[in-house]
Amino acid sequence: MDNLIDIKGVSHAYQTAAGPLPVLDGLNMAVPEGEFCAVVGPSGCGKSTLTRLVAGLMKPDTGEVWLHGELVKSPRKTVGMAFQNPVLLEWRTILQNVILPLEIVAPSMPKAQKEARAHELLDLVGLNGFANKRPSELSGGMRQRASLCRSIVHKPDVLIMDEPFGALDAFTREDLWQTMRDLRAQEPFTAVLITHDLRESVFLGDQVIVMSGRPAHAQYTLKVDLPADRTIESLYTPEATEMLHILREQIQIAQGRAPEVH
């Protein structure tokens, strides 16, 4: 399987009043086409910086970011993004919000075709009856579903998600994990998910990359050995419990703490 994302020896520092603040140091990671990669690590270790580099919103100080065999030098229209705050436009209906990327990347596509594509996705996430509602008329979980539809409506090469479920309650979060699982089954895509939730990383990921403390590198990579049609109950199996134990130990190491003895 070919890698859709290749990050090679990337280092980056932010310029501050006190001088350079190194965030990434020799980061190497690869995401094969069609895979879901979850990224976890201590706060401030450069996870969000990683998403901006893949999207072409910023350039690394050293190293290279490759997407579909092309060196990333500028913002890419073929990258979809979803954030903790859905940022839906209140003056547009949910349908109009979802088709927004198509208006940008495919302006010549007939309106009826754009709307049909949006309705198809809204139906997949259980929102087709809310297409003409305004964002304020929807719950937080429903707004995030609409945001996910918007992020993949133009069939991007890669979907980048920066803690999209972090602000939601536990039950809504688990519901959206299952929505994301179903979306992937119907609309295969390559994804990078930034999360602080280890259960989320194991439920959604094909691989989980643990970032070290700042300046960060890829400290550990876990291959998730769970079926594609996993359920919430899958997180309570001995296999999942062992994976979560390994990830907790790796996070403690990344934080500079000795792993707890069990």
Backbone hydrogen bonds, N-H to C=O, Kabsch-Sander energy under -0.5 kcal/mol:
donor,donor_aa,acceptor,acceptor_aa,energy
4,L,31,V,-2.4
5,I,31,V,-1.9
6,D,66,W,-2.4
7,I,29,M,-3.0
8,K,6,D,-0.6
8,K,64,E,-2.9
9,G,7,I,-0.6
10,V,27,L,-2.3
11,S,62,T,-1.9
12,H,24,L,-1.9
14,Y,21,L,-2.3
16,T,14,Y,-0.6
16,T,19,G,-1.2
19,G,16,T,-1.8
21,L,14,Y,-3.1
23,V,12,H,-3.2
24,L,12,H,-1.9
25,D,216,A,-3.2
27,L,10,V,-2.9
29,M,7,I,-1.8
31,V,5,I,-2.3
33,E,2,D,-3.1
35,E,32,P,-2.0
37,C,35,E,-0.6
37,C,191,A,-3.0
38,A,36,F,-0.6
38,A,207,Q,-2.7
39,V,193,L,-3.4
40,V,209,I,-2.6
45,C,42,P,-1.4
50,L,46,G,-2.0
51,T,47,K,-1.4
52,R,48,S,-1.8
53,L,49,T,-2.0
54,V,50,L,-2.2
55,A,51,T,-2.1
56,G,52,R,-0.5
56,G,53,L,-0.8
57,L,52,R,-2.3
58,M,52,R,-1.0
61,D,11,S,-1.3
62,T,11,S,-1.8
64,E,8,K,-2.2
66,W,6,D,-3.2
67,L,70,E,-2.9
68,H,4,L,-2.8
70,E,67,L,-1.5
72,V,65,V,-3.3
73,K,71,L,-0.6
76,R,55,A,-1.8
79,V,76,R,-1.1
80,G,158,V,-2.7
82,A,160,I,-2.4
84,Q,162,D,-0.8
90,E,88,L,-0.6
92,R,89,L,-1.7
94,I,133,K,-2.1
95,L,131,A,-2.8
97,N,93,T,-2.3
98,V,94,I,-2.4
99,I,95,L,-1.9
100,L,97,N,-0.9
102,L,99,I,-0.7
103,E,99,I,-1.5
103,E,100,L,-0.5
104,I,100,L,-1.0
105,V,101,P,-3.0
106,A,102,L,-2.0
109,M,106,A,-1.8
114,K,110,P,-2.1
115,E,111,K,-2.7
116,A,112,A,-2.1
117,R,113,Q,-2.2
118,A,114,K,-2.2
119,H,115,E,-2.8
120,E,116,A,-2.1
121,L,117,R,-1.7
122,L,118,A,-2.7
123,D,119,H,-2.3
124,L,120,E,-1.4
125,V,121,L,-1.6
126,G,123,D,-1.1
127,L,122,L,-3.7
128,N,122,L,-0.7
130,F,127,L,-2.4
131,A,128,N,-1.1
133,K,130,F,-1.6
137,E,134,R,-2.1
138,L,135,P,-1.9
143,R,139,S,-2.5
144,Q,140,G,-2.0
145,R,141,G,-1.8
146,A,142,M,-2.2
147,S,143,R,-2.2
148,L,144,Q,-2.2
149,C,145,R,-2.1
150,R,146,A,-2.4
151,S,147,S,-2.0
152,I,148,L,-1.0
152,I,149,C,-0.8
153,V,149,C,-1.0
155,K,152,I,-2.1
157,D,78,T,-2.3
158,V,78,T,-1.3
159,L,190,T,-2.9
160,I,80,G,-3.3
160,I,158,V,-0.5
161,M,159,L,-0.5
161,M,192,V,-3.0
162,D,82,A,-2.5
163,E,161,M,-0.9
163,E,194,I,-2.3
166,G,163,E,-1.2
168,L,165,F,-1.5
173,R,169,D,-2.6
174,E,170,A,-2.2
175,D,171,F,-1.9
176,L,172,T,-2.2
177,W,173,R,-2.0
178,Q,174,E,-1.7
179,T,175,D,-1.7
180,M,176,L,-2.7
181,R,177,W,-2.3
182,D,178,Q,-2.3
183,L,179,T,-2.5
184,R,180,M,-2.3
185,A,181,R,-1.6
186,Q,182,D,-1.8
187,E,183,L,-3.7
190,T,157,D,-0.7
191,A,35,E,-2.2
192,V,159,L,-2.5
193,L,37,C,-3.0
194,I,161,M,-3.4
194,I,192,V,-0.5
195,T,39,V,-2.0
195,T,193,L,-0.5
198,L,196,H,-0.8
201,S,197,D,-2.0
202,V,198,L,-2.0
203,F,199,R,-2.6
204,L,200,E,-2.4
205,G,201,S,-2.0
206,D,36,F,-3.5
207,Q,36,F,-1.5
208,V,222,L,-2.6
209,I,38,A,-3.0
210,V,208,V,-0.5
210,V,220,Y,-3.2
211,M,40,V,-3.1
211,M,209,I,-0.6
212,S,217,H,-2.3
216,A,23,V,-3.3
219,Q,210,V,-2.0
219,Q,217,H,-1.1
220,Y,210,V,-1.4
222,L,208,V,-3.0
223,K,221,T,-0.5
224,V,206,D,-2.2
224,V,222,L,-0.6
225,D,223,K,-0.7
226,L,224,V,-1.1
230,R,227,P,-1.1
234,S,231,T,-1.4
235,L,232,I,-1.7
236,Y,233,E,-2.0
237,T,234,S,-1.2
241,T,237,T,-2.5
242,E,238,P,-2.2
243,M,239,E,-1.9
244,L,240,A,-2.6
245,H,241,T,-2.0
246,I,242,E,-2.2
247,L,243,M,-2.4
248,R,244,L,-2.4
249,E,245,H,-2.1
250,Q,246,I,-2.2
251,I,247,L,-2.3
252,Q,248,R,-2.1
253,I,249,E,-2.1
254,A,250,Q,-2.4
255,Q,251,I,-1.9
256,G,253,I,-1.6
257,R,252,Q,-3.2
